[in-house]
Amino acid sequence: MSAELFSSYSATKRCHTLSNGDRISELPDALLLQILSLIPTKDAVATSVLSKRWRFLCKMTPNLRFCYHGTKGLVRFSDNVCRCLLSHQAPVLQSLHLKMILKNDSTIDVGVLLGIAFGRHVRELELEVYSSDEPYSFPTSLYNCGTGTLETLKLGHNVLVDVPFPVCLKALRTLRLNAVSYNDAGSVVNLLSGCSSLENLEVMMYLHPDVENFTIDVPSLQCLTLVAADEEYAYFSSYVINAPSLKYLNLKGLIDEESSLLIENMPELVEAHITDVCDVIYANIHGSLTSVKRLSLDILSPLDLTKFPTDIIFKQLVYLELHIYAPERWNLLILMLHSSPNLQVLKLIGEWFRKRDHPHKKWSQPKYVPECLVNRIETLVWNHYNGEVEDERKVAQYILRNASRLETATFSRLDIHLEKRLERLKELESVVWASNSCKLVFK
C-alpha cells in the first residue's frame, strides 16, 4: 500500500471511529449515574461540559467523593465542594465522602459542608482528616441533624468525638470509628445512646485515647468489630459490652493483660472471631460465648485452665477454628472439644514457626474421649500440618482413632518436599481409624 493510499485509509478510519465513538452517551441515565458514582467527583463534574444531558447527570449523581491532598487551594476546594452540594438536585444524596490531608496550619470549616449535605438528606457520610495538628472536632450541632435519613456514619483518623450531650441519630444503622480520638468516656456513651437503631459498629483504635473506660451499651446492635490496630499504643483500661441482640463479634489485638473486658448477655450470638487476644481477656469472656455457632480462636499467650469454669458448655457450636502455634494450645483444644458436644467441623491452623524455640509441656491424652469426637465431628481440616513435631502427630492420630463419624480429613502443607509429604501421608494412613468411610486428603 502506497503512502498516499495509507494516509487516505487512516483518515477515513479515524472519521468512522469518531462518528461511532460516543457509544457511552447511548447508555441509559441510570447506568451513567452509576458510572459517575464510581469515579472521583471532580472527574464526574468535568463531564458537564459535554452537553446539557451530562450537566443534568452531574447534578443527579448519588455518590460524591472529594479529596484534598494538602497542597494549595484549600479555599477553592471548599468553594467547589459547596457549589457542588448546593447544585445537587437528586431527592436523596446517597453518600458523601470527604478526605482531607491538611498540612501546617490549614483550617477548613467542614461543618458548613456537612450542614449542606444533611440538607440534601445524605444517607452515608464518611469523614477522614489527616493532620499533624490538633484533632478536628466533629461539629456537635450535626449530631442532631439528619435524624431522618443518615443511616451510615464513618469517622476516621484525626477526628475528635466530643459529645457533651445525648445525640439523636434515630436512623443510623452503621457507625465506624476508625482511629478517632475521644474527649471523655461520656462522649462515647452519649454518642451510642442516641443511636437507637444501630446495628453495625466498628471501633478501630490507633491513637492513645483520653478515656480509660470504653462502654458499648446498644440493645439493637447486631454486629460488633473491636480492633486495637497497633500494640505500641496504650488503650482503654476496661471495656464493657452490653449488646443482647448481637449476632456477630470480632475482637482483635486486645493484648494488654492489665486491661479488662466484660461482656454481658449475648444470647443471640451466632459467630465470633477472637484474634490476637491475651489469655487473661479471653478467660473473662469465655463464658459469654456459649450461644455461638461458629467460633475462631487465636489466643496469644499460654492458657491457665484453672481460670476457666468447668461447667461452660457450647451447645450450639458446630464450627470451631483454632490457631495452634504453641503446644500449650492443646489444652485449649481439649477444653473446647469437651465443652462442645455438637461440634461438626474442626479446623486447626498450625503456625509452629512463630514459637519454635519456646519450651512447652508435652501432649497429654485426655482420660475421656470428648463426646463430639465419638458422635458428631464430620470434617477435619488441618492447615500447615507439619508432622515433624511429635505432639502434632500424636494429636492427629488421636483424632483419627476416635472420630467415628468423620467423613473427610484434610491436611495441607504447601512448603513440604514430596518425600516428606509421602512420609506424613503413610503415617496418617497407618492409624487404625474409627471411621470406615472417611476420605483422607493430603495437599
C-alpha positions in Angstrom: 0.0 0.0 0.0 1.4 3.4 -1.0 1.9 6.2 1.5 -0.9 8.2 -0.1 -3.4 5.3 0.0 -2.4 4.5 3.6 -2.9 8.1 4.7 -6.3 8.2 3.0 -7.3 4.9 4.6 -6.2 6.1 8.0 -8.1 9.4 7.7 -11.3 7.5 6.7 -10.9 5.1 9.6 -10.5 7.9 12.1 -13.6 9.6 10.8 -15.6 6.4 11.0 -14.3 5.8 14.6 -15.2 9.3 15.7 -18.7 9.1 14.2 -19.3 5.9 16.2 -17.1 6.6 19.2 -19.6 8.1 21.6 -21.3 4.9 22.4 -21.3 5.7 26.1 -23.9 8.5 25.6 -26.3 5.9 24.2 -26.4 4.2 27.7 -29.5 4.9 29.9 -29.3 7.6 32.6 -29.4 5.1 35.4 -26.3 3.3 34.2 -24.5 6.5 33.5 -25.2 7.8 37.0 -23.8 4.5 38.4 -20.6 5.0 36.3 -20.3 8.6 37.5 -20.6 7.5 41.1 -17.6 5.2 40.7 -15.1 8.0 39.7 -13.8 11.0 41.7 -16.4 13.7 41.8 -14.1 16.3 40.2 -13.8 13.9 37.1 -17.6 13.5 37.1 -18.1 17.3 37.1 -15.7 17.6 34.2 -18.1 15.7 32.0 -20.7 18.5 32.4 -19.0 20.4 29.5 -20.1 17.7 27.1 -23.8 18.6 26.8 -26.9 19.6 28.7 -27.6 16.0 29.4 -24.3 15.5 31.1 -24.8 18.7 33.2 -28.0 17.2 34.4 -26.5 13.9 35.2 -23.7 15.5 37.2 -26.3 17.2 39.4 -28.1 13.9 39.9 -25.0 11.8 40.9 -26.0 9.9 44.1 -22.5 9.4 45.4 -20.0 12.2 45.9 -16.3 11.9 46.8 -13.9 14.8 47.4 -10.3 14.6 48.3 -7.9 17.4 49.3 -4.2 16.4 49.3 -2.8 19.3 51.3 -1.0 21.2 48.5 -2.6 24.5 47.7 -6.1 26.0 47.1 -7.9 24.9 50.3 -10.4 27.8 49.9 -11.0 26.8 46.3 -11.5 23.2 47.3 -14.1 24.2 49.9 -15.9 26.5 47.5 -16.0 23.8 44.8 -17.5 21.3 47.3 -20.1 23.8 48.5 -21.0 24.7 44.9 -21.4 21.0 44.0 -23.5 20.2 47.1 -25.8 23.3 46.6 -26.4 22.4 42.9 -27.2 18.8 43.7 -30.7 18.0 42.6 -31.3 14.3 43.4 -34.0 13.8 46.0 -31.5 12.0 48.3 -27.7 12.2 48.4 -26.8 8.5 48.8 -23.2 9.1 50.1 -20.7 11.8 50.7 -17.0 11.0 51.3 -14.7 13.8 52.4 -11.0 13.0 52.7 -8.6 15.9 53.7 -4.9 15.8 54.2 -4.1 19.1 55.9 -0.6 20.5 56.3 0.9 23.2 58.5 -1.9 25.4 60.0 -4.5 24.6 57.3 -8.1 25.1 58.6 -11.4 24.5 56.9 -15.0 24.8 58.1 -16.2 21.3 57.4 -19.3 22.0 59.5 -20.7 24.2 56.7 -20.1 21.5 54.1 -21.7 18.8 56.3 -24.6 21.0 57.1 -25.4 21.4 53.4 -25.1 17.6 52.9 -27.6 17.0 55.7 -29.9 19.4 54.0 -29.6 17.2 50.9 -30.7 14.2 53.0 -27.4 12.4 52.9 -27.7 8.7 53.9 -24.0 7.8 54.2 -21.3 10.2 55.4 -17.6 9.4 55.6 -15.2 12.0 57.0 -11.4 11.4 57.1 -9.0 14.1 58.3 -5.2 13.6 58.3 -3.4 16.4 60.1 -0.3 16.7 62.4 -2.1 19.4 64.4 -4.9 19.1 66.9 -7.7 16.7 66.1 -10.6 18.0 64.1 -13.7 18.2 66.3 -16.9 16.9 64.6 -19.5 19.6 64.9 -21.7 18.9 67.8 -24.7 20.6 66.1 -24.7 17.9 63.4 -25.2 15.1 65.8 -28.8 16.0 65.9 -29.2 16.7 62.2 -30.0 14.2 59.6 -32.1 12.2 62.1 -34.4 11.0 59.4 -32.0 9.9 56.6 -28.5 9.4 57.9 -28.0 5.6 58.0 -24.2 5.3 57.9 -21.6 7.5 59.6 -17.8 6.8 59.2 -15.3 8.9 61.1 -11.6 8.4 60.5 -8.2 9.3 61.8 -7.7 12.8 63.2 -11.4 13.4 64.1 -12.3 14.2 67.7 -15.5 12.7 69.1 -16.7 15.3 71.7 -20.3 14.8 72.6 -21.3 16.6 75.8 -24.9 15.7 75.5 -27.1 12.8 74.2 -27.5 12.8 70.4 -30.4 12.0 68.2 -29.5 9.8 65.2 -32.5 7.6 65.1 -32.0 6.3 61.5 -28.3 5.5 62.0 -27.6 1.7 61.4 -23.9 1.6 60.8 -21.2 3.5 62.7 -17.5 3.2 62.1 -14.9 4.9 64.4 -11.5 4.4 62.8 -8.6 5.7 64.9 -10.6 8.7 66.2 -10.0 10.4 69.5 -12.5 10.7 72.3 -12.9 13.7 74.6 -14.0 11.6 77.5 -15.9 8.4 78.4 -19.2 10.4 78.4 -18.7 11.2 74.8 -18.8 7.5 73.9 -21.9 6.9 76.0 -23.7 10.0 74.7 -23.0 9.1 71.1 -24.0 5.5 71.2 -27.1 6.1 73.4 -28.6 8.3 70.7 -28.3 5.7 68.0 -31.4 3.7 68.9 -31.4 1.7 65.6 -27.7 1.0 65.4 -26.9 -2.5 64.1 -23.3 -2.4 63.0 -20.5 -0.9 65.0 -16.7 -0.9 64.1 -14.2 0.6 66.5 -10.6 0.6 65.4 -8.2 2.1 68.0 -4.9 3.5 67.0 -4.2 6.8 68.8 -3.9 7.0 72.6 -7.3 8.0 73.8 -8.1 10.3 76.7 -10.6 8.0 78.2 -9.9 4.9 80.3 -13.3 3.1 80.1 -15.0 2.3 76.8 -18.6 1.3 77.2 -20.8 -0.1 74.4 -24.4 -0.3 75.6 -26.5 -0.7 72.5 -29.6 -3.0 72.7 -30.1 -3.0 68.9 -26.5 -3.9 68.0 -26.1 -7.0 65.8 -22.5 -6.8 64.5 -19.5 -5.5 66.5 -15.9 -5.2 65.5 -13.4 -4.0 68.1 -9.8 -3.8 66.9 -6.6 -2.4 68.6 -4.6 -1.6 65.5 -1.1 -1.0 67.0 0.2 -2.6 70.1 2.7 0.2 70.7 0.0 2.5 71.9 -1.9 2.4 75.2 -5.6 1.7 75.0 -8.5 1.7 77.4 -8.1 0.0 80.7 -11.5 -1.5 80.6 -14.2 -2.4 78.1 -17.8 -3.1 78.8 -20.1 -4.6 76.1 -23.8 -4.9 76.6 -25.4 -6.0 73.3 -28.2 -8.6 73.9 -29.1 -8.7 70.1 -25.5 -9.2 69.0 -25.1 -11.9 66.3 -21.5 -11.3 65.1 -18.5 -10.4 67.2 -14.9 -9.7 66.0 -12.3 -8.9 68.7 -8.7 -8.3 67.6 -5.5 -7.1 69.2 -6.5 -6.8 72.8 -3.2 -7.9 74.3 -2.8 -5.8 77.4 -3.1 -8.2 80.4 -3.9 -5.3 82.7 -7.0 -4.4 80.7 -10.3 -5.9 81.4 -13.2 -6.9 79.1 -16.7 -7.5 80.4 -19.3 -8.9 78.0 -22.8 -9.1 79.4 -25.7 -11.1 78.0 -25.3 -12.2 74.3 -28.0 -14.9 73.8 -28.3 -14.3 70.0 -24.6 -14.6 69.2 -24.0 -16.8 66.0 -20.4 -16.1 65.0 -17.3 -14.9 66.9 -13.7 -14.2 65.8 -11.2 -13.8 68.7 -7.8 -12.9 67.3 -4.6 -11.8 68.9 -6.2 -11.6 72.3 -4.3 -12.3 75.5 -5.4 -15.3 77.7 -6.5 -13.1 80.6 -9.0 -11.2 78.5 -10.2 -14.4 76.8 -10.7 -16.1 80.2 -13.1 -13.2 81.1 -15.3 -13.6 78.0 -15.1 -17.4 77.5 -18.4 -18.0 79.4 -20.2 -15.2 77.4 -19.8 -17.1 74.1 -21.8 -20.2 74.8 -24.6 -19.4 72.3 -22.2 -19.1 69.4 -22.4 -21.5 66.4 -19.2 -20.6 64.6 -16.1 -19.7 66.7 -12.5 -18.8 65.6 -9.8 -18.5 68.3 -6.3 -17.2 68.1 -5.1 -16.6 71.7 -1.6 -15.2 72.1 -0.3 -16.4 75.5 -0.5 -19.8 77.3 -3.8 -20.5 78.9 -4.2 -21.1 82.6 -7.2 -23.5 82.6 -7.7 -23.0 86.3 -9.2 -19.7 85.4 -11.9 -21.4 83.2 -15.2 -22.6 84.7 -15.7 -26.3 84.2 -19.4 -26.1 83.7 -19.4 -23.9 80.5 -21.0 -25.8 77.6 -21.2 -24.6 74.0 -24.3 -26.5 73.0 -24.8 -24.5 69.7 -21.2 -24.7 68.5 -20.9 -26.6 65.2 -17.8 -25.0 63.7 -14.5 -24.4 65.5 -11.4 -22.8 64.1 -8.3 -22.9 66.4 -4.9 -21.4 65.7 -2.1 -23.7 67.1 1.3 -22.1 67.1 2.5 -23.4 70.5 1.8 -26.9 72.1 0.2 -25.2 75.1 -2.8 -24.8 72.7 -3.6 -28.5 73.1 -5.1 -27.6 76.4 -7.5 -25.2 74.7 -8.3 -27.7 72.0 -9.2 -30.4 74.6 -11.2 -27.9 76.6 -13.2 -26.9 73.6 -13.8 -30.5 72.4 -15.1 -31.5 75.9 -17.3 -28.3 76.0 -18.8 -28.6 72.5 -20.9 -31.8 72.3 -22.5 -30.9 68.9 -19.3 -29.8 67.1 -19.3 -31.0 63.4 -16.4 -29.1 61.8 -12.9 -28.8 63.4 -10.3 -26.6 61.7 -6.8 -26.4 63.1 -4.2 -23.9 61.8 -0.7 -24.7 62.7 1.9 -21.9 62.9 4.9 -23.6 64.6 7.3 -21.1 63.0 6.1 -18.5 65.4 7.4 -20.2 68.5 9.9 -22.9 67.5 12.2 -22.5 70.5 9.5 -21.9 73.1 9.7 -24.6 75.9 6.4 -26.4 76.3 4.6 -29.2 78.1 4.1 -32.5 76.2 0.8 -33.6 74.8 -1.2 -35.4 77.4 -4.0 -37.6 76.1 -7.3 -36.9 78.0 -8.8 -39.6 80.2 -12.1 -39.4 78.4 -12.8 -39.1 74.7 -14.9 -36.0 74.0 -18.5 -36.7 73.0 -18.2 -34.7 69.8 -15.4 -36.8 68.6 -17.4 -40.0 69.0 -20.8 -38.8 67.8 -20.6 -35.6 65.8 -17.4 -34.4 64.1 -17.7 -35.0 60.3 -15.0 -32.7 58.9 -11.4 -32.2 60.0 -9.2 -29.5 58.3 -5.6 -29.0 59.4 -3.8 -26.2 57.6 0.0 -26.0 57.8 0.3 -29.6 59.2 4.0 -30.2 59.7 4.1 -33.6 61.3 7.7 -33.3 62.4 6.7 -32.3 65.9 5.8 -35.4 67.9 2.9 -33.8 69.7 1.4 -32.7 66.4 1.5 -36.3 65.1 0.0 -37.6 68.3 -2.9 -35.2 68.3 -3.7 -36.0 64.6 -3.6 -39.7 65.3 -5.7 -39.3 68.4 -8.5 -37.5 66.4 -8.4 -40.1 63.7 -8.6 -43.0 66.1 -11.7 -41.6 67.9 -13.7 -39.6 65.4 -16.1 -42.4 64.4 -18.4 -40.0 62.3 -15.5 -38.4 60.3 -16.2 -38.1 56.6 -13.2 -36.0 55.4 -9.8 -35.3 56.9 -7.8 -32.7 55.0 -4.1 -32.0 55.9 -2.3 -29.3 54.0 1.3 -28.1 54.0 2.4 -26.1 50.9 6.2 -25.9 51.6 6.9 -29.6 52.3 9.0 -31.7 50.0 7.4 -34.6 48.1 9.3 -37.3 50.1 8.2 -35.8 53.4 4.7 -35.4 52.1 4.5 -39.2 51.3 6.0 -40.0 54.6 3.4 -37.9 56.5 0.7 -39.5 54.4 1.8 -43.0 55.2 1.9 -42.1 58.9 -1.7 -41.0 58.9 -2.9 -43.9 56.8 -1.2 -46.4 59.2 -3.5 -45.3 62.0 -6.5 -47.5 62.9 -9.2 -45.1 62.0 -12.5 -45.0 63.9 -14.4 -44.1 60.8 -14.6 -46.6 57.9 -15.8 -44.2 55.4 -13.5 -41.2 56.0 -11.7 -39.7 53.0 -8.1 -38.6 53.6 -6.8 -35.6 51.6 -3.2 -34.5 51.9 -2.2 -31.5 49.9 
